[in-house]
Amino acid sequence: MGLLSDRLLVDAVGQLDGDMEPGGDAANGGFWERFGERVDERVTATQDQLAVTRWRLDPAASSAEFQVPHFWGLVTVKGHFERLDGWLEIDENGQRQITLTIDAASLHTSIGKRDKHLRSAAFFDTQNHPEVRFRSTSVSDAEEDRLRVEGELEVAGERVLLRLDPTIHQTDHQLDVEAATTVDQRLLGMTWSPLGMTRTPATLTVHARPGRES
């Protein structure tokens, strides 16, 4: 029998020891009935403690935005994605993993012609790569209310490594996460820049409001 099972049995017996005293329930089988119930309760409680904790962002209260220097840095093109999803998972060992998925075709910059161009093969290539994905490879505590996150960003079939330092704000039962980083969009195959007008780097900003699922 394993260590966990042994401990469950010891706990159950210890809490029901009084039933073995004279006049207790052992004579009529009550002890063994309660013993089984106690073991079941302990197993369930232990499984709950070991289960993966999963937080899912609320799309209605979350956002993903981007900014790119244009016209030789004189103008900043700003946009956002209207559809995104994401999770924070904490396993039984306390290891954390962050996943963010964005519908690339949902990008919006307020100019339809530009949005169409950004969805083309010159940029996000949404027809062949409909999602932008980020998946963490390492999540650790940096300081109070701040994390250090390293991971991989996949856009238009290309991948780059990113480092983020998200800030966490918690009020009452609400959790808000803010993260921003920069990336050289040329590493993602986005090299279109007539006369060198489009500059680097692009800035990505995510605001996420996760809610606990389990």
KOLTOR-585694 format. One record per residue (C-alpha): residue number from 1; residue in one letter; x, z, y. Coordinates in nm, 4 decimals, decimal comma. Example, Ala and Ser with C-alpha at 12.3 -4.5 7.8 and 13.67 -1.06 7.14 Angstrom:
BEGIN
PT  nr rest     east       up    north
PT   1    A   1,2300   0,7800  -0,4500
PT   2    S   1,3670   0,7140  -0,1060
end
This chain:
BEGIN
PT  nr rest     east       up    north
PT   1    M   0,0000   0,0000   0,0000
PT   2    G   0,1335  -0,0900   0,3470
PT   3    L   0,2259   0,1512   0,6235
PT   4    L  -0,0799   0,0611   0,8294
PT   5    S  -0,3145   0,1182   0,5347
PT   6    D  -0,1458   0,4511   0,4529
PT   7    R  -0,1944   0,5711   0,8088
PT   8    L  -0,5601   0,4698   0,8078
PT   9    L  -0,6198   0,6664   0,4879
PT  10    V  -0,4370   0,9733   0,6178
PT  11    D  -0,6377   0,9689   0,9395
PT  12    A  -0,9638   0,9313   0,7507
PT  13    V  -0,8865   1,2117   0,5067
PT  14    G  -0,7677   1,4397   0,7853
PT  15    Q  -1,0867   1,3985   0,9852
PT  16    L  -1,3067   1,4535   0,6807
PT  17    D  -1,1123   1,7419   0,5295
PT  18    G  -1,3899   1,9839   0,6192
PT  19    D  -1,6225   1,8118   0,3749
PT  20    M  -1,4063   1,9305   0,0861
PT  21    E  -1,4693   2,2959   0,1664
PT  22    P  -1,7161   2,4847  -0,0511
PT  23    G  -2,0658   2,3884   0,0446
PT  24    G  -1,9472   2,0615   0,1929
PT  25    D  -2,0875   1,7177   0,1190
PT  26    A  -1,8421   1,6315  -0,1613
PT  27    A  -2,0702   1,7568  -0,4359
PT  28    N  -2,3482   1,5115  -0,3548
PT  29    G  -2,1217   1,2149  -0,2752
PT  30    G  -2,1514   1,2509   0,1028
PT  31    F  -1,7761   1,2889   0,1418
PT  32    W  -1,6950   0,9533  -0,0162
PT  33    E  -1,9637   0,7778   0,1826
PT  34    R  -1,8305   0,9183   0,5089
PT  35    F  -1,4738   0,8534   0,3957
PT  36    G  -1,5491   0,4818   0,3560
PT  37    E  -1,7191   0,4691   0,6949
PT  38    R  -1,4226   0,6376   0,8609
PT  39    V  -1,1737   0,3934   0,7074
PT  40    D  -1,3877   0,0983   0,8211
PT  41    E  -1,3962   0,2393   1,1747
PT  42    R  -1,0181   0,2837   1,1791
PT  43    V  -0,9550  -0,0686   1,0501
PT  44    T  -1,1868  -0,2191   1,3109
PT  45    A  -1,0256  -0,0220   1,5936
PT  46    T  -0,6782  -0,1249   1,4827
PT  47    Q  -0,7749  -0,4924   1,4558
PT  48    D  -0,9171  -0,4778   1,8085
PT  49    Q  -0,5898  -0,3349   1,9395
PT  50    L  -0,3855  -0,6065   1,7695
PT  51    A  -0,6097  -0,8971   1,8704
PT  52    V  -0,4897  -1,1557   2,1211
PT  53    T  -0,6142  -1,0910   2,4749
PT  54    R  -0,7271  -1,4120   2,6431
PT  55    W  -0,8034  -1,4688   3,0098
PT  56    R  -0,9599  -1,7968   3,1245
PT  57    L  -0,9603  -1,9120   3,4837
PT  58    D  -1,2884  -1,9592   3,6645
PT  59    P  -1,2911  -2,3271   3,7730
PT  60    A  -1,5377  -2,2542   4,0521
PT  61    A  -1,3031  -1,9953   4,2063
PT  62    S  -0,9717  -2,1684   4,1307
PT  63    S  -0,7879  -2,4598   4,2885
PT  64    A  -0,4831  -2,6835   4,2493
PT  65    E  -0,3398  -2,8568   4,5561
PT  66    F  -0,0464  -3,0830   4,6344
PT  67    Q   0,1436  -3,1908   4,9457
PT  68    V   0,3846  -3,4833   4,9780
PT  69    P   0,5983  -3,5760   5,2832
PT  70    H   0,5187  -3,9298   5,4005
PT  71    F   0,6230  -4,1643   5,6824
PT  72    W   0,9814  -4,0410   5,6569
PT  73    G   0,8644  -3,6801   5,6641
PT  74    L   0,6614  -3,7130   5,9840
PT  75    V   0,3267  -3,6802   5,8031
PT  76    T   0,2223  -3,4633   5,5094
PT  77    V  -0,0274  -3,6108   5,2639
PT  78    K  -0,2480  -3,3330   5,1288
PT  79    G  -0,4779  -3,3428   4,8305
PT  80    H  -0,6358  -3,1373   4,5585
PT  81    F  -0,7764  -3,1692   4,2081
PT  82    E  -1,1455  -3,0991   4,1614
PT  83    R  -1,1395  -3,0183   3,7885
PT  84    L  -0,9000  -2,7816   3,6164
PT  85    D  -0,8883  -2,5281   3,3367
PT  86    G  -0,6373  -2,2689   3,2226
PT  87    W  -0,5630  -1,9623   3,0134
PT  88    L  -0,3443  -1,6561   3,0045
PT  89    E  -0,2929  -1,5187   2,6534
PT  90    I  -0,1275  -1,1902   2,5579
PT  91    D  -0,0462  -1,1556   2,1893
PT  92    E  -0,0163  -0,8454   1,9719
PT  93    N   0,3492  -0,8088   2,0719
PT  94    G   0,2751  -0,8228   2,4428
PT  95    Q   0,4154  -1,1749   2,4807
PT  96    R   0,2360  -1,3788   2,7455
PT  97    Q   0,1678  -1,7504   2,7666
PT  98    I   0,0147  -1,9474   3,0522
PT  99    T  -0,1524  -2,2864   3,0121
PT 100    L  -0,2964  -2,5024   3,2899
PT 101    T  -0,4811  -2,8323   3,2357
PT 102    I  -0,5881  -3,0572   3,5232
PT 103    D  -0,8089  -3,3657   3,5177
PT 104    A  -0,5716  -3,6099   3,6886
PT 105    A  -0,8501  -3,8505   3,7878
PT 106    S  -1,0198  -3,5722   3,9851
PT 107    L  -0,7531  -3,5911   4,2591
PT 108    H  -0,8923  -3,6197   4,6102
PT 109    T  -0,7165  -3,6817   4,9431
PT 110    S  -1,0217  -3,7844   5,1527
PT 111    I  -0,9120  -4,1516   5,1587
PT 112    G  -1,0635  -4,3539   4,8755
PT 113    K  -0,8094  -4,6382   4,8836
PT 114    R  -0,5210  -4,3923   4,8632
PT 115    D  -0,6886  -4,1976   4,5818
PT 116    K  -0,7249  -4,5201   4,3826
PT 117    H  -0,3566  -4,5941   4,4342
PT 118    L  -0,2571  -4,2432   4,3258
PT 119    R  -0,4586  -4,2859   4,0058
PT 120    S  -0,2790  -4,6126   3,9262
PT 121    A   0,0271  -4,6619   3,7056
PT 122    A   0,2501  -4,6208   4,0121
PT 123    F   0,1659  -4,2512   4,0221
PT 124    F  -0,0542  -4,0469   3,7873
PT 125    D  -0,1532  -4,3390   3,5599
PT 126    T  -0,4794  -4,1641   3,4795
PT 127    Q  -0,6024  -4,4397   3,2492
PT 128    N  -0,3227  -4,3683   3,0005
PT 129    H  -0,2535  -4,0048   3,0899
PT 130    P  -0,5813  -3,8409   3,1910
PT 131    E  -0,4452  -3,4850   3,2084
PT 132    V  -0,1757  -3,2994   3,3970
PT 133    R  -0,0515  -3,0088   3,1863
PT 134    F   0,1636  -2,7036   3,2400
PT 135    R   0,2637  -2,4752   2,9552
PT 136    S   0,4877  -2,1744   2,9997
PT 137    T   0,7912  -2,1167   2,7818
PT 138    S   0,8781  -1,7769   2,9293
PT 139    V   0,6783  -1,5164   3,1235
PT 140    S   0,8390  -1,1940   3,2434
PT 141    D   0,7900  -0,9266   3,5093
PT 142    A   0,9954  -0,9946   3,8224
PT 143    E   0,8842  -0,7070   4,0455
PT 144    E   0,5655  -0,5272   4,1410
PT 145    D   0,2722  -0,7712   4,1540
PT 146    R   0,4982  -1,0663   4,0751
PT 147    L   0,5866  -1,2612   3,7606
PT 148    R   0,8695  -1,4956   3,6705
PT 149    V   0,7380  -1,7992   3,4836
PT 150    E   0,9319  -2,0873   3,3351
PT 151    G   0,7636  -2,3810   3,1699
PT 152    E   0,7127  -2,7522   3,1335
PT 153    L   0,5015  -2,9749   3,3571
PT 154    E   0,3743  -3,2988   3,2050
PT 155    V   0,2482  -3,5724   3,4362
PT 156    A   0,1923  -3,9431   3,3583
PT 157    G   0,3831  -3,9101   3,0320
PT 158    E   0,6915  -3,7580   3,1962
PT 159    R   0,8051  -3,3963   3,1711
PT 160    V   1,0025  -3,1678   3,3983
PT 161    L   1,0967  -2,8022   3,3768
PT 162    L   0,9536  -2,5748   3,6444
PT 163    R   1,0084  -2,2188   3,7552
PT 164    L   0,7271  -2,0262   3,9256
PT 165    D   0,7020  -1,6805   4,0778
PT 166    P   0,3263  -1,6115   4,0776
PT 167    T   0,1864  -1,3257   4,2818
PT 168    I  -0,0947  -1,1186   4,1310
PT 169    H  -0,3611  -0,9486   4,3401
PT 170    Q  -0,6021  -0,7094   4,1709
PT 171    T  -0,9048  -0,5535   4,3384
PT 172    D  -1,1686  -0,3628   4,1439
PT 173    H  -1,2410  -0,5831   3,8387
PT 174    Q  -1,1159  -0,9055   3,9971
PT 175    L  -0,7787  -1,0700   3,9385
PT 176    D  -0,6306  -1,3424   4,1601
PT 177    V  -0,3094  -1,5319   4,0892
PT 178    E  -0,1213  -1,7402   4,3474
PT 179    A   0,1667  -1,9692   4,2521
PT 180    A   0,3575  -2,2389   4,4382
PT 181    T   0,6559  -2,4552   4,3490
PT 182    T   0,8232  -2,7819   4,4413
PT 183    V   0,9107  -3,0801   4,2246
PT 184    D   1,0907  -3,4072   4,2839
PT 185    Q   0,8104  -3,6494   4,2014
PT 186    R   1,0653  -3,9221   4,1219
PT 187    L   1,1484  -3,7303   3,8020
PT 188    L   0,7870  -3,7952   3,7009
PT 189    G   0,8219  -4,1704   3,7483
PT 190    M   0,6606  -4,1683   4,0935
PT 191    T   0,9172  -4,3831   4,2718
PT 192    W   0,6875  -4,5995   4,4873
PT 193    S   0,8192  -4,5683   4,8430
PT 194    P   0,8245  -4,8830   5,0599
PT 195    L   1,1142  -4,8635   5,3074
PT 196    G   1,1769  -4,5101   5,1845
PT 197    M   0,8633  -4,3756   5,3559
PT 198    T   0,7696  -4,1277   5,0823
PT 199    R   1,0010  -3,8300   5,0731
PT 200    T   1,0597  -3,5427   4,8335
PT 201    P   0,9878  -3,2830   4,7172
PT 202    A   0,6178  -3,2529   4,6468
PT 203    T   0,4690  -2,9043   4,6757
PT 204    L   0,2220  -2,7784   4,4153
PT 205    T   0,0029  -2,4747   4,4816
PT 206    V  -0,2366  -2,3112   4,2365
PT 207    H  -0,4874  -2,0362   4,3022
PT 208    A  -0,6418  -1,9019   3,9838
PT 209    R  -0,9071  -1,6402   3,9271
PT 210    P  -0,9043  -1,5580   3,5546
PT 211    G  -1,1717  -1,3658   3,3698
PT 212    R  -1,1159  -1,1852   3,0424
PT 213    E  -1,2646  -1,3581   2,7396
PT 214    S  -1,1467  -1,1176   2,4661
end
